[in-house]
Amino acid sequence: MKYILIGITDSPHPYFPPDVLEAIRQGHVFSGGQRHHAIVSHLLPDSSRWIDITVPLDAVFEQYAQVEEDIVVFASGDPIFFGFANTIRKRLPQAEIILYPTFNSLQMLAHRLAIPYHEMQTVSLTGRPWEALDQALISDRQMIGILTDKHHTPAAIARRMLEYGYSAYQMWVGECLGNPGRERVSTLSLQEASQREFIMPNCVIVRGSHPRRFGIPDQEFELLDGRARMITKMPIRLLSLQAMDLPSRHTLWDIGFCTGSLSIEARLQFPHLQVVAFEIRPEGQRLMDINSHRHGAPGIDAHICDFLEKDVQSLPSPDAVFIGGHGGQLAAIMEKASASLLPGGCIVMNSVTAESRQQFEAAAHRLGLHLKEPTHIALNDYNPINILKCTK
């Protein structure tokens, strides 16, 4: 089966070179979105068949499977750029794909603005969660091109950036690019964009900066009842992150997050990391909300629950676990965490007493985990701390 993918813009009168026009003339089965059909219907042979691309895509590919000839597919912009060619490649890896791309929408927006885009970080929010944008913002990408959808609109993007303190950005929005009668390019502040409605299809470029620090001072966190000792201190926090070897990890579970300081620091220092946090105190939700917004750390998956009673099967399995609090249930928590821990993963805990260290080591031995040499550190007049680690 051969798939001939033709990229188009939003222009009602698209230009196609001769080889593309010939592919259309020779075609019998065509496919694309309803908007694409409205643009190209006058070019299709009278006896042709059209297959709408709609969700769920399983139904679309079931129709493709019944076709015994080449299928000509119209797609927006460059079909290999976050586009339908990737979907075909994923579902039908043996299929032959021929591409006739045009400029994608973000290229067109950059062209309209006459701004160089070779260093632009591109993310797609089309049918996807916020994760890619969150990572780009935390990583301080100074120019980000964003593909939108009806939920992740320019206004929604602006509101999320403002909500987490990423306010020093300018936004450009391109609407209906390529359609002379409807095209509009707007230059806006995030505040202005957050209050506007935009015509679909559209795309966004934001430019600005929000440098992150290495280590957040303890006094800049909202604390549990103002208790300064109810937070993992910054030097210990950073050493704990180092002990977990987070650059090579994918998912961190922070059990007993309290103020959220370790989760937030991990999220900011390692934007690729998926952070899942657990706290039994109801006040933890307020603290996590305040502190994650204050320090620009979107995307932390926080759960207010008793970890031992929580159904974790639907959560991503961790390759790093930090135990910030255990409420006297350390052995049970380690057993449950170890059951989900991926091979090669680690569990780290800060111990201030000989008893908790002994409990950690005993549980590690019982579970068949490999103990690492602890790090011993004393910051001030409080009890010295041992950073304990075991691996699976």
N, C-alpha and C positions, 0 to 999 in steps of 0.2 A: 504494500500500500504506500502511495506517495501522497504527501501533504504539501501543497503549495501555499505558503503563507504570504499574504500581501499586506503590507503595512499602509494604513491610511491615516490622515488627520481628520479634523472635524469639518474640513472644507466641503460644502455641498457640491463643488465642481472639482473633484480631485484630478490631478495630472498623473497619468501613468505612462511610462516609456513604452515603446513598441513591444518589447518582449513580454511585459506584463499584460498589455492589451491582448496579445496573442494567446497567453495562458488563459485569460478570461474567455476569449472566443472559443477556445478548444474545450473549455470545461463543461461538465454536465451537472456536477454536484457541488454546491457552494455552501458555505457556512459562515457564521459570524453573529454578532449581536444585532438586535433590532435596529439600533442606530446605524450600524454599518449597512444593513440591508436598505435602509432609506436612502443612503448616500449612493450606493452602487447599483440599485435595482435596474436602472435604465440601461446598464451595460450588459446585463446578463442575458444569455440566449433564452428565447421564448419557452423552450421545452425543459429548462433547467429546474433542478430541485434545490430548495434552500432548507438547511438545518439550523434552527436557532440555537445559539449557545446560551443556555440558561442554567442556573443551578436547580437541582443537583446535577453535577457534570456526568454522573454515572449514566443518566438517561441519554445524554448527548453522545457519549462514547458507545452506548449500545446501538444507536442509530448509525454511527460511523462503521461499526462492525458488520452491518448488513450491506454496506456499499462495496462493490467489487471493482471500483475504478478510482482514479485520483480524485482527491477532494481539495477544492480551492477554498482557503479560509482567509477571510478578511479580519484583521486585528488592528488595534490602535498602535500607531507609531512603529517602533521596532519590536516585532513579535518575540524576539529572544531577550528583550530587556524587561524583566519581570512580567513577561507576556505569555501568550497562549502556546508558543512554541515550546516553552519549558514544560507546560502541562502535558503536551503530546509526548515529549521526550521521556517524561517520568512514567506515564501510563503505557506508552508503546515504544520501549527503547529500541526496537528493531525497525521502526518506521523510517522511511526516507523523508527527509524534510528539505524543501527548497525555500529559501527566504528571499523576499523582495522588500526590504525594510524601507521606511522613511524616517524622518526625524521623530524621536519620541518627544513627549510634551515638555519635559524638563529642558531638553535641548532647545526647543522652540521658545520657551520662556526666556532662557539665557540669551538667545539670539535677539529677541525683542528688546531686552535690556542692554544688549551689547556688553555683557559681563563675561569674562573668562570662567569656564566651569571645569577646568581640568583637575582642580583640587576639591571639587564638590563631593561630599559624602552623600550618596543616594540611598534613600530608604523607601520602602513601600509599605503603606498602611492599608492598601486595598485588600479587604478581607482578612487582614492580619491584626494582631494586638499591637499595643503601643511599644513593645519591647525594642524594636530597632531604632525608633526615634529616641527613646530614653537613653539607649547606649550612646548614640551619637551626641546627645546633649551632655551627658556626663563626661564623655571623652573630650569635650570642648572642641568638637568639629566646628570650624568657624563659618563654613558655608554648607548648608544641608538642603538637598533637593528632596521633596516629599511628594509621593504619589498618594492621592486621597481617595476616599469613597464617601458614601452618603452618611456614614457615622463619624469618620475621621475627617471632618470638614476643615477648611482653613480656620473657621471660628473656633472649633473644638480644639484644634492644634494650638492656637493662640492662648486659649484659656488654660490648657494644660501647662504650657510653658510658663505663663504668669503664675499659676498656682504653685509651681515648684521653684519660683524665683529666677527663672531664666528670662528676665525682662529686658536685658540689654541687647535686643535683637531687632532687626528690621525685617519685615515680611513683604515679599512680592507674590501676588496671586495672578495666575493666568487662567482665564475662563474661556472655554470654547475656542481654543487656539487653532487657527487655520480657517475659521469660519468668518469671512469678512463682515457679515451682518451682525454677528453676536460677540465676536472676540473682544475681550477687555483685559487689560493688564493694569493692576493696581499696586501702588507703593504705599504701605501702611505701617503704622506702629502696631505692636501686638495688641495694645488696648483698643485701637480702632478696629483691627481685624476681628477681635473677640465679639464685637457687637454687630457685625455685618452678616448678611446672607449672600451666598455666592451661587452662581449658576453652575450646574454640572454639565460636562466634565470640567474639572479644574485641577491645577497642580500648584505647588507652593515651593518657593525658595526662601529660606531664612538665613540671615547673615549677622553674626555678632560673636560675642565671646563670654564665657563664664568659667574662668580658671578655677580648678579645684585645688584645695590644700592637701598636703600630706600630713594628716593628723588634725583632728578637730579638738580645740581646747574643751576640757570637761565642762567649764562654766557656761559654754554656749548651748548645752543641752538642757531641755526641760527635764527636771528630776522628779522621781517618785516622792511626793510629799516634801520636796526640798531637801531630801537626805543625800548629802554629797557622797556618802559611802556606798550608795546603791547604784553605782555605775562602774563599769570596767574602765579604769583610768587609762588615759591616752597611751602612755608608753607600753602598758601591759596589753592594751587593745591591739596596738600595732605589732607587738611581738607575737600575740596570739594569731593574728592573720598570717604572719610569716611562718609560724609553726604549721599551719594548715596547707602551705604551699599553694596558695589560691590561684596564681597565674595559670596553673595546669589543671585546675578543677573546673567543674561545670555547675554543680549545685551544692549550695551550703544550707544546712539546717542549723538555725540558731535557736537552741532550746532554753527557754527562760530569758527572753530578750529584755525584759524590764523597760529601760528607757529606749531601747533600740539602738544604742550607740555602736555595738559591734556590727549589727546588720547594716547600718547606715555607712559606717566606715568601709565595710567590705564592698558594698554596692558602689561607693564612690571610687575606691581604689582599683576595683576590678569590674568594670561595667559589663563585661561579658558574662558575669556570674549570675546565676539564678539564685535568689535568696528567699528562703522560706523560713519564717520566724514563728515561734510559739511562745505564748505567755499565759499563765493561769490567772493572773490578776486582771480583773476587768479594766483597771486604770491603764493597762498596757496599751489598749487601743488608742486612747487619747494621746499618750506619750509618743507612740509611734507616728501618729498623724502629725502632731506638732513638729517633732524632730525631723521626720523625713521631708516635710515641706520646708522647714526652716533651712535645711542643708542641701536641698535640691537632689533628693534621692528617690525618684519615682520608681515604681515597679517592684517594691518589696511585698511579698505575699505573706501577710501577717494573719495569724490565727489566734484568737483568744479562746483557750481551751486547756483542759488537762491533757498534756501530751500522752500520758499513758492510756487515756480513754479515746484519743483521737484516731479515727480511721485514716491511715496515711497511704492506703493502697493507690488512691488516685493522684497522689502527689509525686513529683519527680524524685527518683531515688537519689540520695546524696552521695557525693564522693568526699565530702567534708562535713563534719558535725562539730559544733561548739556547744558545750553544756555550760550555760551561764548561771543556771540555778536548777536545783534538783529537789528541794523540799524534803530531804531525807529519803528520797527514792532513787538514789544514784544507780544502784545495781539494776533496778528494773528499767530505768531510762536507757542505760547503756545496752541492755539486752534488746530492747525494742529498736533503738537506733541502729544497732549492729545488724539486726535482721534486714534492714533496708539498705544498709551501707554497701556500696558497690565494691568489688574487689580492688584492692589498692587504695581504698579510701581510708580516711583517718578520723579519729575522735580526739578532740582537744578540750581540756578543762583547766581552769586556774584553781589551784588549791592553796588555802591559807592555813590549813591544819594538817597535822600528821594523820588524823583519823580519816579525813576525806581522801588524802593521798593513798592510804592503805586500801580504802574501799574501791577507789579507781583501779588500782593495780590488781586487787583480788578479782574484780569483775572482768578485767581484761584477760587475766589468766584463764578464768572459767569459760570465757567466750572464745578462747583460742586466738585472741588478738595479740599482736606483737608490740610490746612496750618499747618506747624510745627513751633515750636519756632525757630527764626533765631539765628545764631551764629554771634556775634559781635566781630570783631577783628581789631586791628590797629598794623601794622607792623613797620611803620616809620612815616615820616612827611607827607606822602600822606593821602588822605581821608581815614577814617576808612571804613571797608568793612563789609557788612552783607551777610552771606551765607544763602540764602533763599531756602526753600524746601516746596514742596507740594506733596501729594500722591493721587493716584486714588483709 
